[in-house]
Amino acid sequence: GIASDIPKYDAIKPGLPSPDMPTTAPALVVWAYAFGTRAGDAYLITLTGPQGQIFTERVQMEKPQALSFRATGRKRKSAPYPAGPYTAEVRLMRGPTELGRQSLSITLTP
């Protein structure tokens, strides 16, 4: 999902919507929720906006977890984000093998 801050774990379990947001959002946060992760698995989290890639983060899992939730993002500097489409992509990796991929797009409006 995509949010303007790190969502609470209880909110994402039933499926938190990722609504369009204003260009003045305080941050852009991409979050992921998965099951059956093992130590060494990693989330590859990418956010792309209308002017290109904003960030790519690799979040390594340190221990096995029946359910895992991770989030990463960037705070807005003083200027608003550019208006337009933003796409988050999360890939769950086990070594070089991709276990799953999910993407989601929202629109930032002035």
Summary of the structure (lengths in Angstrom):
residues: 110
radius of gyration: 14.1
end to end distance: 20.8
largest distance: 41.9
contacts: 291
relative contact order: 0.29
helix: 4%
strand: 61%
